[in-house]
Amino acid sequence: MLQVSVSFYVMTAVYIVLGVAVYRASNQRAKYPLHMLQLEGYSEEEYKNWIRENGDRIKAWRYAPTSEKTPLVMTDRAKRLFAVHRDINSACIALAVVVSAIVCIVHPVASVVVFVVLCLLIYYFQYAVLIRANRINYPREMEINRGFFVEAQEKVRELKKRGLNVVGITGSFGKTSTKFITSTVLEKAFRVQNTPSSYNTPMGLSKVINNDLDEDDEIFLAELGAKEPGEIEEVAELVQPSIGIITAIGPTHMHLFKTIENIQKTKYELIEALDKGDVAIFNYDNDYVKPLADKTVDQRVIRYGMENIERLDVYAKDVAVHERGSSFTLGFKDKGEVCAETKLLGKHNISNLLAAASVGYVLGMDPEAISRGISKVEPVEHRLNIVDGGTGVIVIDDAFNSNPVGARAALDVLSAFKSGKKIIVTPGMVELGAMEEEENYKLGGEIAKVVDYAILVGKKRTEPIQRGLKDAGFDEEKTIVAANLDEATASLGSITAPGDIVLFENDLPDTYDEG
């Protein structure tokens, strides 16, 4: 009896020590899935979708995350979630120790097997433990978020009484660029506050409003993002815009929206949130935005674009795109025309400039002041800006999430260069749902018309582009398929020379990887 008792206590002590080690290892292992959950906006559904698509990575015994463009940020929410996660891990490890110790009384050898199996299961299923922690933490987060939301909402309401103008900007693409462009155009005439980077969710906007917006600001530029119907309505309820802009609508996030009609309805939630007599600004060149403009009757409608000028309030004509920017004639329906020049590349950026010019026009700026503002606009990082590293090779960085319109615009810019070899590095386009394969096939055909070399990132996912290139008669020897971006970049060294131009088109989110 004494021998059994000693064995029980010794084995239990060993299990406790090993349990602490497993606890630490499990917490460390959980940081990668936590990062992916954070990138998916803490959405359980999106996270589960990511797990289904990346099961070979997340369920591996040992995974090595790829290079991170957006690293894990231990925000207050992430810390609270991880604390719940650690509590679950502690409970699981404690249960493993207790069960193994009980088995040890009867069969010491079997208890070792039980302990090892339980610890391996706890370690392996950390991605699932995180789901449970997120579900437990969700009500608390919603309560906290609601408090921030209401505080921000009330602050905007009070500032609007003192003269604040709120401009809401939404669209499938062009939102962030338009926001920063508009800020530059307006800042000489007004005190402007905008949201940083791609802050476009209720919590991101609430944070900016509560921490940065003050009574001296005259204009608040708010980017409104959505991945499902109803989300634009929610953020519009928060920021209470009096001017709304729809920049463009196209097939992005199609795996979530399913149809273009759903995207149109969701983006139009911004216009529906405007009061009667407020200003609704539309990109009238976009086929999916045009009908939204035409059906709007309760607001003052401003149409901008480069086509059908007779129907536009703000327009650009005589557009000349060159290697280092663009020039055009900027026109206003009742204020005449001025010459405008910009450092931005691509006709789609002229569209974004016209959106900004439309806001200036509505707010009473004269055409010359708007033109001067346009000339001061700097390229937004990773959105078709030129990077000169001093090697003689010109790099066009268009690495931010790509879409069919933006990809074609980037190729147009590349084709404007008259000397040197033209090279594209791309993994193709993502988040296009059922259209993704077809659009990437078309992209291959477009690439074949412009480039001398095509470097494709990802052997499996670029197969549609490869087919498009081949069917367009592109030289297969000038198609390089790399496993990852590092390999693709390394291959540039063997084909580039001073004077060449390299376009980096799209850079996949951290949640995408072929392993």
C-alpha positions as CSV (number, residue, x, y, z in Angstrom):
1,M,0.0,0.0,0.0
2,L,2.9,2.4,0.8
3,Q,4.6,1.6,-2.5
4,V,1.4,2.4,-4.4
5,S,1.0,5.7,-2.6
6,V,4.6,6.8,-3.3
7,S,4.2,5.9,-6.9
8,F,1.0,7.9,-7.1
9,Y,2.5,11.0,-5.7
10,V,5.7,10.8,-7.7
11,M,3.8,10.2,-11.0
12,T,1.4,13.1,-10.2
13,A,4.3,15.4,-9.5
14,V,5.8,14.4,-12.9
15,Y,2.5,15.0,-14.6
16,I,2.2,18.5,-13.1
17,V,5.7,19.4,-14.3
18,L,5.2,18.1,-17.8
19,G,1.7,19.7,-17.8
20,V,3.3,23.1,-17.2
21,A,5.6,22.5,-20.2
22,V,2.7,21.4,-22.4
23,Y,0.7,24.4,-21.3
24,R,3.5,26.8,-22.3
25,A,4.1,25.0,-25.6
26,S,0.3,25.0,-26.4
27,N,0.1,28.7,-25.7
28,Q,3.0,29.4,-28.0
29,R,1.4,27.2,-30.7
30,A,-1.8,29.1,-30.5
31,K,-0.3,32.4,-31.5
32,Y,-0.4,31.6,-35.2
33,P,-4.1,30.7,-35.3
34,L,-4.7,33.7,-33.1
35,H,-3.0,35.8,-35.8
36,M,-5.2,34.3,-38.5
37,L,-8.4,34.8,-36.4
38,Q,-7.4,38.5,-35.9
39,L,-6.9,38.9,-39.6
40,E,-10.4,37.5,-40.2
41,G,-11.8,40.1,-37.8
42,Y,-12.4,37.6,-35.0
43,S,-15.3,36.2,-37.2
44,E,-15.7,32.5,-36.2
45,E,-17.3,31.7,-39.6
46,E,-14.4,33.3,-41.6
47,Y,-11.9,31.7,-39.3
48,K,-13.5,28.3,-39.9
49,N,-13.5,28.9,-43.6
50,W,-9.8,29.7,-43.5
51,I,-9.2,26.5,-41.5
52,R,-11.1,24.4,-44.1
53,E,-9.0,26.0,-46.9
54,N,-5.7,25.7,-45.0
55,G,-6.1,22.5,-43.1
56,D,-2.8,21.1,-44.1
57,R,-1.1,24.1,-42.4
58,I,-3.1,24.8,-39.4
59,K,-3.5,21.1,-38.4
60,A,0.2,20.3,-38.9
61,W,2.2,19.3,-35.8
62,R,4.6,22.1,-36.5
63,Y,3.9,25.1,-38.7
64,A,6.1,27.9,-39.8
65,P,4.1,31.0,-40.8
66,T,5.1,32.8,-43.9
67,S,6.5,36.3,-43.8
68,E,3.9,38.6,-42.3
69,K,2.8,41.9,-43.9
70,T,0.3,42.4,-41.1
71,P,1.8,40.9,-37.9
72,L,-0.1,39.8,-34.9
73,V,-1.0,42.8,-32.8
74,M,-1.7,42.1,-29.1
75,T,-4.5,44.6,-28.9
76,D,-6.7,44.8,-25.8
77,R,-9.1,42.5,-27.5
78,A,-6.4,40.0,-28.4
79,K,-5.1,40.1,-24.8
80,R,-8.6,39.4,-23.4
81,L,-9.2,36.6,-25.8
82,F,-5.8,35.0,-25.1
83,A,-6.4,35.2,-21.4
84,V,-9.6,33.2,-21.9
85,H,-7.7,30.8,-24.1
86,R,-5.0,30.3,-21.4
87,D,-7.7,29.6,-18.9
88,I,-9.2,26.9,-21.1
89,N,-5.7,25.4,-21.6
90,S,-5.1,25.4,-17.9
91,A,-8.4,23.6,-17.3
92,C,-7.6,21.0,-20.0
93,I,-4.1,20.4,-18.6
94,A,-5.4,20.1,-15.1
95,L,-8.0,17.6,-16.2
96,A,-5.3,15.6,-18.0
97,V,-3.3,15.5,-14.8
98,V,-6.2,14.5,-12.6
99,V,-7.4,11.8,-15.0
100,S,-3.9,10.4,-15.4
101,A,-3.3,10.4,-11.6
102,I,-6.6,8.5,-11.1
103,V,-5.6,5.9,-13.7
104,C,-2.2,5.7,-12.0
105,I,-3.8,4.2,-8.9
106,V,-5.0,1.3,-10.9
107,H,-2.4,1.0,-13.6
108,P,0.7,3.2,-13.6
109,V,1.8,2.3,-17.2
110,A,-1.6,3.0,-18.6
111,S,-1.7,6.4,-16.9
112,V,1.4,7.4,-18.8
113,V,-0.2,6.5,-22.1
114,V,-3.4,8.4,-21.1
115,F,-1.4,11.5,-20.1
116,V,0.7,11.5,-23.3
117,V,-2.4,11.1,-25.5
118,L,-4.4,13.8,-23.7
119,C,-1.4,16.3,-23.8
120,L,-0.9,15.6,-27.5
121,L,-4.6,16.2,-28.2
122,I,-4.5,19.5,-26.3
123,Y,-1.4,20.6,-28.1
124,Y,-2.7,19.6,-31.5
125,F,-6.2,21.1,-31.3
126,Q,-5.1,24.6,-30.2
127,Y,-6.9,26.1,-33.3
128,A,-10.1,24.5,-32.0
129,V,-9.5,25.7,-28.4
130,L,-9.2,29.2,-29.8
131,I,-12.7,28.9,-31.4
132,R,-14.1,28.0,-28.0
133,A,-12.3,30.9,-26.3
134,N,-13.5,33.3,-29.0
135,R,-17.0,32.2,-28.5
136,I,-16.8,32.6,-24.7
137,N,-15.3,36.0,-25.1
138,Y,-17.7,37.3,-27.8
139,P,-20.5,38.7,-25.5
140,R,-18.0,40.6,-23.5
141,E,-16.4,42.1,-26.6
142,M,-19.8,43.1,-28.0
143,E,-20.6,44.9,-24.8
144,I,-17.2,46.7,-24.7
145,N,-17.5,47.6,-28.4
146,R,-21.0,48.9,-28.0
147,G,-19.8,51.3,-25.3
148,F,-17.1,52.6,-27.6
149,F,-19.6,52.8,-30.5
150,V,-22.2,54.8,-28.5
151,E,-19.5,57.2,-27.1
152,A,-18.2,57.9,-30.7
153,Q,-21.6,58.2,-32.1
154,E,-22.6,60.9,-29.5
155,K,-19.3,62.7,-30.1
156,V,-19.9,63.0,-33.8
157,R,-23.5,64.1,-33.2
158,E,-22.3,67.0,-31.0
159,L,-19.5,68.0,-33.4
160,K,-21.9,68.1,-36.3
161,K,-23.9,70.6,-34.4
162,R,-20.8,72.8,-34.3
163,G,-20.3,72.6,-38.0
164,L,-18.4,69.3,-38.7
165,N,-18.9,67.9,-42.2
166,V,-18.6,64.1,-42.4
167,V,-17.7,62.5,-45.7
168,G,-18.4,58.8,-46.0
169,I,-16.4,56.8,-48.6
170,T,-17.2,53.3,-49.7
171,G,-16.8,51.1,-52.8
172,S,-15.4,47.7,-53.8
173,F,-12.0,49.4,-54.4
174,G,-10.5,52.9,-54.3
175,K,-11.8,53.8,-50.8
176,T,-8.5,54.2,-49.1
177,S,-6.8,56.0,-52.0
178,T,-9.8,58.3,-52.4
179,K,-9.7,59.1,-48.7
180,F,-6.1,60.1,-48.6
181,I,-6.4,62.0,-51.9
182,T,-9.4,63.9,-50.7
183,S,-7.6,64.8,-47.5
184,T,-4.7,66.3,-49.5
185,V,-7.0,68.3,-51.8
186,L,-9.0,69.7,-48.9
187,E,-6.3,70.4,-46.4
188,K,-5.4,73.8,-47.7
189,A,-8.9,75.1,-47.2
190,F,-10.1,73.1,-44.2
191,R,-8.9,71.3,-41.1
192,V,-9.3,67.7,-42.0
193,Q,-9.3,64.5,-39.9
194,N,-9.3,61.1,-41.6
195,T,-8.9,57.5,-40.6
196,P,-5.5,56.0,-40.9
197,S,-4.6,53.2,-43.3
198,S,-7.7,50.9,-44.0
199,Y,-9.5,51.7,-40.8
200,N,-13.1,51.1,-42.0
201,T,-14.8,49.0,-39.3
202,P,-17.1,50.2,-36.5
203,M,-14.3,49.6,-33.9
204,G,-11.6,51.2,-36.0
205,L,-13.7,54.2,-36.7
206,S,-14.8,54.5,-33.1
207,K,-11.2,54.5,-32.0
208,V,-10.3,57.3,-34.3
209,I,-13.4,59.3,-33.4
210,N,-12.9,58.9,-29.6
211,N,-9.2,59.5,-29.7
212,D,-8.4,61.9,-32.6
213,L,-11.4,63.8,-33.7
214,D,-11.8,67.2,-32.0
215,E,-13.9,70.3,-32.1
216,D,-11.4,72.2,-34.3
217,D,-11.8,69.7,-37.2
218,E,-14.0,70.9,-40.0
219,I,-14.0,67.7,-42.2
220,F,-14.0,64.1,-41.1
221,L,-13.2,61.6,-43.9
222,A,-14.5,58.2,-42.9
223,E,-13.8,55.1,-45.0
224,L,-16.7,52.6,-44.7
225,G,-15.9,48.9,-45.4
226,A,-18.1,45.8,-45.4
227,K,-17.9,42.1,-46.0
228,E,-21.6,41.4,-45.8
229,P,-25.0,43.3,-46.2
230,G,-25.8,45.6,-43.3
231,E,-22.3,46.5,-42.3
232,I,-22.2,49.8,-44.3
233,E,-25.5,50.7,-42.6
234,E,-23.9,50.1,-39.2
235,V,-20.8,52.3,-39.8
236,A,-22.9,55.0,-41.4
237,E,-25.1,55.0,-38.3
238,L,-21.9,55.6,-36.4
239,V,-20.3,58.4,-38.5
240,Q,-23.5,60.1,-39.7
241,P,-22.3,61.3,-43.0
242,S,-23.7,64.3,-44.9
243,I,-21.7,63.6,-48.0
244,G,-21.5,60.0,-49.4
245,I,-19.1,58.7,-52.1
246,I,-19.3,55.4,-53.9
247,T,-16.0,55.0,-55.7
248,A,-16.5,51.8,-57.7
249,I,-18.2,48.5,-57.5
250,G,-16.8,45.3,-58.8
251,P,-16.2,41.6,-58.0
252,T,-14.4,41.7,-54.7
253,H,-15.1,39.6,-51.6
254,M,-17.3,37.5,-53.9
255,H,-16.9,34.5,-51.7
256,L,-18.9,36.5,-49.1
257,F,-21.3,38.6,-51.1
258,K,-22.0,35.9,-53.8
259,T,-23.5,38.3,-56.3
260,I,-22.7,41.8,-57.7
261,E,-26.3,42.8,-56.8
262,N,-25.6,42.1,-53.1
263,I,-22.5,44.3,-53.3
264,Q,-24.6,47.1,-54.9
265,K,-27.2,46.9,-52.2
266,T,-24.6,47.0,-49.5
267,K,-22.7,50.0,-50.9
268,Y,-25.9,51.8,-51.4
269,E,-26.6,51.6,-47.7
270,L,-24.3,54.7,-47.4
271,I,-26.6,56.7,-49.6
272,E,-29.7,55.5,-47.8
273,A,-28.1,56.7,-44.6
274,L,-27.9,60.3,-45.9
275,D,-30.6,62.8,-44.9
276,K,-32.8,64.3,-47.6
277,G,-30.9,67.1,-49.3
278,D,-27.5,65.7,-48.4
279,V,-24.9,65.1,-51.1
280,A,-24.4,61.7,-52.9
281,I,-21.3,61.5,-55.1
282,F,-21.0,58.7,-57.7
283,N,-18.4,57.4,-60.1
284,Y,-20.5,57.5,-63.2
285,D,-18.0,55.6,-65.3
286,N,-18.6,52.4,-63.3
287,D,-21.3,50.3,-64.8
288,Y,-22.4,49.0,-61.4
289,V,-22.4,52.5,-59.8
290,K,-24.2,54.3,-62.6
291,P,-27.7,52.8,-61.9
292,L,-27.3,53.6,-58.2
293,A,-26.8,57.3,-59.2
294,D,-29.7,57.3,-61.6
295,K,-32.2,56.0,-58.9
296,T,-31.1,58.5,-56.3
297,V,-33.7,61.2,-55.9
298,D,-33.8,62.4,-52.3
299,Q,-30.2,63.7,-52.2
300,R,-28.2,66.1,-54.3
301,V,-26.5,63.9,-56.9
302,I,-23.0,64.6,-58.1
303,R,-21.7,62.5,-61.0
304,Y,-18.0,62.3,-61.9
305,G,-16.0,60.5,-64.5
306,M,-14.2,60.6,-67.9
307,E,-17.1,59.3,-70.1
308,N,-20.4,60.8,-71.1
309,I,-19.1,64.2,-70.0
310,E,-22.4,66.0,-70.9
311,R,-24.0,64.1,-68.0
312,L,-21.3,64.8,-65.4
313,D,-20.9,67.4,-62.8
314,V,-17.1,66.9,-62.4
315,Y,-15.1,65.4,-65.2
316,A,-11.6,64.8,-66.7
317,K,-10.8,65.0,-70.4
318,D,-7.7,65.1,-72.6
319,V,-6.1,62.6,-70.2
320,A,-2.4,61.9,-70.9
321,V,-0.8,59.1,-68.9
322,H,3.0,59.0,-68.9
323,E,5.7,57.2,-67.0
324,R,5.8,59.4,-63.9
325,G,2.2,60.6,-63.6
326,S,-0.7,62.0,-65.6
327,S,-2.1,65.3,-66.9
328,F,-5.7,66.2,-67.8
329,T,-8.3,68.9,-68.1
330,L,-10.4,69.1,-64.9
331,G,-13.9,70.4,-65.6
332,F,-16.8,71.4,-63.4
333,K,-20.4,71.7,-64.7
334,D,-20.8,75.4,-63.8
335,K,-17.3,76.5,-62.9
336,G,-15.3,75.9,-66.1
337,E,-12.1,74.0,-66.7
338,V,-8.6,74.0,-65.4
339,C,-5.4,72.1,-66.2
340,A,-4.4,69.5,-63.7
341,E,-1.3,67.4,-63.2
342,T,-0.7,64.5,-60.8
343,K,2.1,62.2,-59.7
344,L,-0.3,59.4,-59.6
345,L,-0.2,56.6,-62.2
346,G,-3.1,55.1,-64.0
347,K,-6.5,56.2,-65.2
348,H,-8.2,54.7,-62.2
349,N,-6.3,57.1,-60.0
350,I,-7.7,60.0,-62.1
351,S,-11.1,58.6,-61.1
352,N,-10.1,58.8,-57.4
353,L,-8.9,62.3,-58.0
354,L,-12.3,63.3,-59.5
355,A,-14.0,61.9,-56.4
356,A,-11.8,64.2,-54.3
357,A,-12.5,67.1,-56.7
358,S,-16.2,66.5,-56.3
359,V,-16.0,66.9,-52.5
360,G,-14.0,70.1,-53.0
361,Y,-16.6,71.3,-55.5
362,V,-19.5,70.6,-53.1
363,L,-17.7,72.4,-50.3
364,G,-17.2,75.5,-52.4
365,M,-13.5,75.3,-53.3
366,D,-12.6,77.1,-56.6
367,P,-11.3,75.0,-59.5
368,E,-7.7,76.4,-59.2
369,A,-7.5,75.5,-55.6
370,I,-8.7,72.0,-56.3
371,S,-6.1,71.7,-59.1
372,R,-3.3,72.8,-56.8
373,G,-4.4,70.2,-54.2
374,I,-4.3,67.5,-56.9
375,S,-0.7,68.4,-57.8
376,K,0.3,67.9,-54.2
377,V,-1.1,64.4,-53.9
378,E,1.5,61.7,-53.3
379,P,1.1,58.1,-54.2
380,V,-0.3,55.8,-51.5
381,E,2.1,53.0,-50.5
382,H,1.5,49.7,-52.3
383,R,-1.0,51.3,-54.6
384,L,0.7,51.8,-57.9
385,N,3.6,53.9,-56.7
386,I,7.1,53.9,-58.2
387,V,10.0,52.7,-56.0
388,D,13.5,53.5,-57.3
389,G,16.0,51.5,-55.3
390,G,19.0,53.0,-57.0
391,T,19.8,49.9,-59.1
392,G,18.5,51.3,-62.3
393,V,15.5,48.9,-62.2
394,I,12.2,50.7,-61.9
395,V,9.7,49.0,-59.5
396,I,6.0,49.7,-59.7
397,D,4.5,48.6,-56.4
398,D,0.8,47.7,-56.7
399,A,0.9,45.1,-54.0
400,F,-2.3,46.0,-52.2
401,N,-5.3,43.7,-52.9
402,S,-5.8,43.5,-56.6
403,N,-9.0,43.5,-58.6
404,P,-9.8,43.2,-62.3
405,V,-10.1,47.0,-62.8
406,G,-6.9,47.8,-60.9
407,A,-4.9,45.0,-62.5
408,R,-5.8,46.3,-66.0
409,A,-4.9,49.9,-64.9
410,A,-1.6,48.7,-63.6
411,L,-0.8,46.9,-66.9
412,D,-1.7,50.1,-68.8
413,V,0.8,52.0,-66.7
414,L,3.4,49.3,-67.4
415,S,2.8,49.6,-71.1
416,A,3.4,53.4,-71.0
417,F,7.1,52.7,-70.4
418,K,8.8,52.7,-73.8
419,S,12.2,51.3,-73.0
420,G,13.6,48.3,-71.0
421,K,12.0,44.9,-70.4
422,K,8.6,44.8,-68.8
423,I,8.3,42.2,-66.0
424,I,5.3,41.3,-63.8
425,V,5.4,39.5,-60.5
426,T,1.9,38.4,-59.4
427,P,0.0,35.6,-57.5
428,G,-3.1,36.7,-59.3
429,M,-6.4,37.9,-57.8
430,V,-8.2,36.4,-54.8
431,E,-11.6,36.8,-53.0
432,L,-13.5,36.8,-56.3
433,G,-15.6,33.8,-55.5
434,A,-16.9,31.8,-58.5
435,M,-15.4,34.4,-60.9
436,E,-11.9,34.0,-59.6
437,E,-10.7,31.4,-62.1
438,E,-12.2,33.1,-65.1
439,E,-10.8,36.6,-64.1
440,N,-7.3,35.2,-63.5
441,Y,-7.5,33.4,-66.9
442,K,-8.4,36.8,-68.5
443,L,-5.6,38.4,-66.6
444,G,-3.2,36.0,-68.2
445,G,-4.3,37.1,-71.6
446,E,-3.9,40.8,-70.6
447,I,-0.4,40.2,-69.2
448,A,0.6,38.5,-72.5
449,K,-0.1,41.7,-74.4
450,V,2.2,43.9,-72.3
451,V,5.1,42.0,-70.6
452,D,8.3,40.4,-71.6
453,Y,8.5,38.1,-68.6
454,A,5.8,36.9,-66.3
455,I,6.8,35.6,-62.8
456,L,3.8,33.9,-61.2
457,V,3.7,33.2,-57.4
458,G,2.1,29.9,-56.4
459,K,2.2,26.9,-58.6
460,K,-1.4,25.8,-58.0
461,R,-3.2,29.1,-57.6
462,T,-1.7,30.7,-60.8
463,E,-2.8,27.8,-63.1
464,P,-5.6,29.9,-64.6
465,I,-3.1,32.7,-65.4
466,Q,-0.7,30.2,-66.9
467,R,-3.5,28.9,-69.2
468,G,-4.4,32.5,-70.2
469,L,-0.7,33.2,-71.0
470,K,-0.4,30.0,-73.1
471,D,-3.7,30.5,-75.0
472,A,-2.6,34.1,-75.8
473,G,0.6,32.7,-77.4
474,F,3.0,34.0,-74.7
475,D,6.5,32.4,-74.8
476,E,6.5,29.7,-72.2
477,E,10.2,30.1,-71.6
478,K,9.5,33.6,-70.4
479,T,7.0,32.4,-67.8
480,I,8.5,31.7,-64.4
481,V,6.4,30.0,-61.8
482,A,7.7,30.4,-58.2
483,A,6.6,28.7,-55.0
484,N,6.6,31.9,-53.0
485,L,7.4,35.6,-53.2
486,D,11.0,35.1,-51.9
487,E,11.7,32.6,-54.8
488,A,10.0,35.0,-57.2
489,T,12.1,37.9,-56.1
490,A,15.3,35.9,-56.3
491,S,14.5,34.9,-59.9
492,L,14.4,38.6,-60.9
493,G,18.2,38.8,-60.5
494,S,18.8,36.6,-63.5
495,I,16.6,38.5,-65.9
496,T,16.6,42.2,-64.9
497,A,19.0,44.9,-66.1
498,P,19.2,48.7,-65.6
499,G,16.3,50.3,-67.4
500,D,13.9,47.4,-66.9
501,I,10.5,47.9,-65.2
502,V,9.1,45.4,-62.7
503,L,5.4,45.5,-61.7
504,F,4.5,43.8,-58.4
505,E,0.8,43.2,-58.8
506,N,-1.0,42.1,-55.7
507,D,0.4,40.5,-52.6
508,L,-1.7,37.8,-51.1
509,P,-3.1,38.3,-47.6
510,D,-1.3,36.5,-44.8
511,T,-4.2,34.1,-44.6
512,Y,-3.4,32.7,-48.1
513,D,-0.6,30.2,-48.6
514,E,0.1,27.1,-50.5
515,G,2.3,25.6,-47.8
